[in-house]
Amino acid sequence: MPVEKCKGSRDLSPQEMGRFRLIESAFRDSCLKWGYDEVRTPTLEYLHLFTAAGTLTPSRLGKVYSFLDWDGWSGERVVLRPDGTIPIARYYIETVRDKALAKLFYVTNVFSFEETGREAREKWQCGAELIGAGSTTADVELVMLAIEALARLGLTDVELRLSHAGLVRAMLARFGLSPEEQTRLFDQVLDGDAGALTRASPELARVIGPLLERRGKSAGFLKNLAVLFDHEFPGLDAPLKDFTGFVEALDGLGVKYEIDIASGQGFEYYTGMMFRLRSCGELVAGGGRYDALVPLLGGPDVPARGFALYLDKLMEVVGDEPVTAPKVLVSAEAGNLKAAFDLAASLRTAGLTAEVDLGGSPPAGVGWRLRTHGPVFILTDPGAQRELNFPSIEGVLSHLRG
């Protein structure tokens, strides 16, 4: 019986890897041009990094891959990284906390147990984190960077949905819930659990439910909320002011969006604005502000925000990169192996894709065939099936480029 891959894992074919690298390259190039520096954190982290002061909710902690790492006699419990942002916060505290501003990006995999094995247990994401700037401009920068990276991939139907963690938390706080109850309900509400509020309290559902169901597409929508719910939630002033300033900035840039207070799944450690991006019906990116995360991990009290592009989803909606360079299969006269390898090297140096004929069936995707016969270079046209003779490699290159 053949050995199969683990449940919930996947192999990436050459075609899929082409899309993977296309997405990664577009994201990486965008980040570098916006002044972000690339980092990479370990796949293994200590479990307490993710349990510290509730950085991850119990529902997500219940899905981590955790085991004992017998380092001497300590027996520290470690996990396969379940989140991309928290390790970056740890890296910031250990390495760059003295800098006034840290702009970092990464491409990484994250792991989450899924019981049936039908869903992916390993996922890839491209993430950017901006730590140390507390302005509305910084919030807007991340949204614009994410949109630009998606635009570079040819996605023109991107939908932007906005929310604010501070609004949801302020509403829950109004009912005198304990911090643990607030965190649990916050997680359930943003996960789309419509019955969570009713189960907690019918009164809570009566008051908060209508607010969570409202949708809007302008800063005026938020200003109307401030008037309508001021008597019910006096604590909404600060988050509403912050949220309104953010959407007004987007209005000034001509960015289209929809305000959906309950859209923030998976953002349990967020404290401010949150955004999600959809394309072709798929959730392809999300992020927001998490000012409390770095202090929770023992670092300085600094503002922070970030976002991630979900590579697995993007690979489903992004087309394959067009092949522009012809692929050439190179052979030489019998006994002259050096000539074949030298000729292939010359083609690759010129920017073409060249493989040496290994015998047997030709590799997939080969178009042109090039062989030598004495001083003559013989190029076989894949379309017309005719041979073209050239006295020099320069003539071959000129024809292929044309």
C-alpha positions in Angstrom: 0.0 0.0 0.0 1.5 3.4 -1.0 2.3 5.9 1.7 -0.1 8.9 1.5 0.4 12.5 2.6 -1.0 13.6 6.0 -4.6 14.5 6.3 -5.2 18.2 5.9 -2.0 18.7 4.0 -1.4 19.3 0.3 1.2 19.0 -2.4 1.8 22.0 -4.6 2.2 21.1 -8.3 4.6 23.0 -10.6 1.7 25.0 -11.9 0.5 25.9 -8.4 4.0 26.8 -7.3 4.1 29.2 -10.3 1.1 31.0 -8.9 2.5 30.8 -5.3 5.7 32.5 -6.5 3.8 35.1 -8.6 1.8 36.1 -5.5 4.8 36.1 -3.2 6.8 38.2 -5.7 4.1 40.8 -6.2 3.6 41.1 -2.4 7.4 41.2 -1.7 8.0 43.9 -4.4 5.2 46.1 -3.1 6.4 45.9 0.5 10.0 46.7 -0.4 8.9 49.7 -2.4 6.8 50.9 0.6 9.9 50.8 2.8 9.2 47.5 4.7 12.0 45.0 5.6 11.6 41.3 5.2 12.0 38.9 8.3 11.4 35.3 9.0 10.4 33.8 12.4 10.8 30.1 13.5 8.2 27.5 12.8 8.5 26.3 16.4 7.6 28.8 19.2 7.0 28.3 22.9 3.4 27.7 23.7 3.3 30.5 26.4 3.9 33.0 23.6 0.3 32.3 22.5 -1.2 31.9 25.9 0.3 35.1 27.4 -2.5 37.2 28.7 -5.0 35.8 26.2 -3.2 36.6 23.0 -5.2 33.7 21.4 -8.7 32.7 22.4 -9.4 29.3 23.9 -11.0 28.1 20.7 -7.9 28.8 18.7 -5.6 27.4 21.4 -7.5 24.2 21.2 -6.4 23.8 17.6 -2.6 24.2 18.0 -0.1 21.5 17.4 1.7 21.3 20.7 4.3 18.9 22.1 7.1 18.8 24.7 10.5 19.7 23.6 12.9 17.9 25.9 15.6 20.6 26.3 17.7 19.0 29.1 15.2 18.6 31.9 13.0 21.6 31.3 10.5 20.0 29.0 9.2 23.2 27.6 6.0 22.9 25.6 6.3 24.2 22.0 3.9 24.6 19.1 3.9 24.8 15.4 3.3 28.5 14.7 -0.5 29.0 14.7 -0.4 32.7 13.9 1.9 35.0 11.9 1.5 38.3 13.8 2.3 37.2 17.3 5.8 35.9 16.5 6.5 39.2 14.8 5.5 41.0 18.0 7.9 38.7 19.9 10.7 39.5 17.3 10.0 43.2 17.7 10.4 43.0 21.5 13.6 41.0 21.4 15.3 42.7 18.5 14.0 46.1 17.3 12.0 47.6 20.3 14.4 50.5 20.5 13.5 51.7 17.1 10.9 54.4 16.8 9.3 52.7 13.9 9.4 49.1 12.6 8.0 48.2 9.2 8.3 44.4 8.7 6.9 41.8 6.3 7.1 38.1 5.9 5.9 35.0 4.0 5.2 32.1 6.3 3.1 29.0 7.0 0.8 28.7 10.0 -0.7 25.5 11.4 -4.1 24.8 12.9 -5.6 21.3 13.7 -8.8 20.5 11.9 -10.5 17.3 13.2 -11.8 15.9 9.9 -8.7 16.4 7.9 -10.8 17.8 5.0 -9.7 21.4 5.7 -6.2 22.6 5.4 -4.1 22.2 8.5 -1.2 24.1 7.0 -1.8 27.5 5.4 0.4 30.1 3.9 0.2 33.8 4.2 2.0 37.0 3.2 2.0 39.5 6.1 3.0 43.0 6.8 3.3 44.6 10.3 3.7 48.3 11.1 4.7 48.9 14.8 5.4 52.2 16.4 3.1 54.6 14.5 -0.3 55.5 16.0 -1.8 57.8 13.3 -4.8 57.3 11.1 -2.4 57.6 8.2 -0.6 54.4 9.4 -4.0 52.6 9.4 -4.7 53.8 5.9 -1.2 52.9 4.6 -1.8 49.2 5.4 -5.1 49.1 3.6 -3.6 50.8 0.5 -0.6 48.5 0.6 -2.8 45.4 0.7 -5.0 46.8 -2.2 -1.9 47.6 -4.3 -0.5 44.1 -3.8 -3.8 42.6 -5.0 -3.9 45.0 -7.9 -0.5 43.8 -9.0 -2.0 40.3 -9.3 -4.7 41.6 -11.7 -7.5 41.5 -9.1 -9.9 44.3 -10.0 -13.0 43.2 -8.2 -11.7 43.6 -4.7 -14.3 44.4 -2.0 -13.2 46.1 1.2 -15.2 45.6 4.4 -14.4 47.6 7.5 -15.1 47.1 11.2 -13.7 48.3 14.5 -12.9 46.0 17.5 -13.3 48.9 19.9 -16.9 49.3 19.0 -17.7 45.7 19.7 -15.7 45.7 23.0 -17.3 48.9 24.2 -20.8 47.5 23.6 -20.0 44.3 25.5 -18.4 46.2 28.4 -21.7 48.2 28.8 -23.4 45.0 30.2 -20.9 44.4 33.0 -19.5 41.2 31.6 -16.2 39.9 33.0 -13.1 40.3 30.8 -13.3 36.5 30.1 -16.9 36.7 29.1 -16.3 39.7 26.9 -13.4 38.0 25.1 -15.5 34.9 24.5 -18.4 36.8 23.2 -16.2 39.0 21.1 -14.7 35.9 19.4 -18.1 34.3 18.9 -19.7 37.5 17.4 -16.8 38.0 15.0 -16.9 34.3 14.0 -20.5 34.9 12.9 -22.3 33.0 15.7 -25.7 34.7 15.5 -27.0 33.1 18.6 -24.1 33.9 20.9 -25.6 37.2 22.2 -29.0 35.6 22.8 -27.4 32.8 24.8 -25.5 35.2 26.9 -28.5 37.5 27.6 -31.7 38.3 25.7 -31.3 42.0 26.7 -27.8 42.1 25.3 -29.1 40.6 22.0 -31.9 43.1 21.9 -29.6 46.1 22.3 -26.5 45.0 20.4 -28.1 42.9 17.7 -29.5 45.8 15.7 -26.2 47.6 15.7 -24.3 44.6 14.5 -26.7 44.1 11.6 -26.3 47.6 10.2 -24.3 48.3 7.0 -23.0 51.5 5.6 -20.7 53.0 3.0 -19.7 56.4 4.3 -18.5 58.3 7.3 -22.0 59.7 7.6 -23.2 56.2 8.5 -21.0 56.2 11.6 -22.0 59.7 12.6 -25.6 58.6 12.5 -24.8 55.6 14.7 -23.3 58.0 17.2 -26.6 59.8 17.4 -28.8 56.7 17.4 -27.0 54.7 20.1 -25.5 57.4 22.2 -28.0 56.8 25.0 -27.5 53.1 25.0 -23.6 53.1 24.7 -22.0 56.2 26.1 -18.6 54.5 25.8 -18.8 54.4 22.0 -17.5 58.0 21.6 -13.8 57.2 21.4 -13.9 54.1 19.0 -16.5 55.9 16.8 -14.3 59.0 16.5 -11.3 56.8 15.6 -13.3 54.7 13.1 -14.9 57.9 11.6 -11.5 59.5 11.1 -10.2 56.3 9.4 -13.1 56.1 6.9 -13.0 59.8 6.2 -9.4 59.4 5.2 -10.4 56.5 2.8 -13.1 58.8 1.4 -10.5 61.4 0.6 -8.5 58.8 -1.3 -11.6 57.7 -3.3 -11.5 54.1 -1.8 -14.8 52.3 -1.9 -15.8 50.2 1.1 -18.6 48.8 3.2 -18.9 49.1 6.9 -19.9 45.8 8.6 -19.4 45.9 12.3 -19.6 42.1 12.7 -17.0 41.3 10.1 -13.7 40.5 11.9 -13.4 36.7 12.1 -10.1 35.5 13.6 -9.1 39.0 14.9 -9.4 38.3 18.7 -6.4 40.4 19.7 -7.4 43.4 17.7 -8.3 46.7 19.4 -9.1 49.2 16.6 -10.0 49.3 13.0 -10.2 46.0 11.1 -10.5 45.3 7.4 -11.2 42.4 5.2 -10.7 42.1 1.4 -12.7 39.7 -0.8 -12.2 38.8 -4.5 -14.1 36.4 -6.7 -16.2 35.5 -3.6 -13.2 34.5 -1.6 -11.7 36.1 1.5 -8.2 36.9 0.3 -6.8 39.3 2.9 -7.5 40.8 6.4 -5.9 42.9 9.0 -6.2 45.7 11.5 -4.9 47.4 14.6 -3.7 45.6 17.7 -2.3 48.2 20.1 -2.5 45.9 23.2 -0.5 42.9 21.7 3.1 44.1 22.2 2.5 45.1 25.9 0.7 41.8 26.5 3.9 40.0 25.5 6.0 42.1 27.9 7.1 44.8 25.4 6.7 48.6 25.4 3.3 50.3 25.1 3.4 51.0 21.3 0.7 51.1 18.7 0.7 48.4 16.0 -1.2 47.1 13.1 -0.8 44.5 10.3 -2.5 42.5 7.6 -2.1 39.2 5.8 -2.8 38.0 2.3 -4.1 34.5 2.3 -2.0 32.7 -0.2 -4.0 29.5 -0.4 -7.2 31.5 -1.3 -5.3 33.8 -3.7 -3.9 30.8 -5.6 -7.5 29.9 -6.4 -8.4 33.2 -8.0 -5.0 34.4 -9.5 -4.3 33.2 -13.1 -1.0 31.6 -14.1 1.9 33.8 -15.0 2.2 34.1 -18.8 5.2 32.3 -20.2 7.2 34.9 -22.2 10.5 33.1 -22.7 10.6 30.1 -25.1 11.7 26.8 -23.7 14.5 25.1 -25.8 15.6 21.5 -25.7 19.3 21.3 -26.5 21.3 18.4 -27.9 24.7 18.0 -29.6 26.5 15.5 -31.7 27.2 12.1 -30.1 30.2 12.2 -27.8 30.1 16.0 -27.5 28.3 16.5 -24.2 30.3 19.6 -23.3 29.0 21.4 -26.4 25.4 20.7 -25.3 25.8 22.0 -21.8 27.8 25.1 -23.0 25.1 25.8 -25.6 22.3 25.5 -22.9 24.3 27.8 -20.6 24.5 30.4 -23.4 20.8 30.3 -23.9 20.1 30.7 -20.2 22.5 33.6 -19.9 20.5 35.3 -22.7 17.3 35.0 -20.6 15.8 31.9 -22.2 14.8 28.6 -20.6 17.0 25.8 -21.8 17.3 22.1 -21.0 19.8 19.5 -22.1 18.2 16.5 -23.9 18.5 13.6 -21.4 17.3 10.9 -23.8 13.9 9.3 -23.7 10.7 11.3 -23.6 11.2 15.1 -23.8 10.2 17.2 -20.7 6.8 18.8 -20.7 6.4 22.2 -22.2 9.4 22.0 -24.6 8.8 24.0 -27.8 12.0 24.7 -29.8 14.7 22.1 -30.3 18.3 23.1 -30.9 21.1 20.9 -31.9 24.6 21.3 -33.4 26.0 19.7 -36.5 29.6 20.7 -37.0 29.7 24.5 -37.1 26.0 24.8 -37.8 23.2 25.4 -35.3 20.0 23.7 -36.3 16.7 25.0 -34.8 13.5 23.1 -35.2 10.4 25.3 -35.4 7.7 23.7 -33.1 4.8 25.1 -35.1 5.8 24.6 -38.7 8.0 21.6 -38.0 10.8 22.9 -40.2 14.5 23.2 -39.6 16.3 26.6 -39.6 20.1 26.6 -40.0 22.2 29.4 -38.4 26.0 29.8 -38.6 26.2 31.3 -35.1 24.5 31.3 -31.7 23.7 35.0 -32.2 21.5 34.2 -35.2 19.6 31.6 -33.1 19.1 34.1 -30.2 17.9 36.8 -32.6 15.3 34.4 -34.1 14.0 33.2 -30.8 13.7 36.7 -29.4 11.8 37.8 -32.5 
